[in-house]
């Protein structure tokens, strides 16, 4: 059976990165975070990179066409016998439609997991992450902007995917190992 392309989507702090890493450890499949691809553009130091950094640091969503470019570039580079885990790809409806259309066009199996976590838990998790000081977009003002963007943009993407039968909802408010076991079970990897 062909290996599925896997996506984890959800609110900021919902555990997308954690679940992507746990699945990667269990399977050996690489993880690709759109934010990592965007940071590569920032690192180039171009005017577009500087504008992208400003947008990302504020907590606002990047334009869908930049995220789509990063996603498509990665998807099209996959060989027939490889797969990938996308962390946080598909945050806006235009981007989601590009993801859905590209997956249908390629004809590869895929699974999109939506990690559901209450807002209060998002704030708690990001506060803990902020203590480690690893991300500029984890400051309280940016978290509020990111949650607002989730409800304004990503929530519509989730509805679109659910209506299209392309989404698997997962209770993300449980221990990471429990969620990871459920994901592997759904993927028939357990």
Order of alpha helices (4+ residues) and beta strands (2+ residues): beta-alpha-beta-alpha-alpha-alpha-beta-alpha-beta-alpha-alpha-alpha-beta-alpha
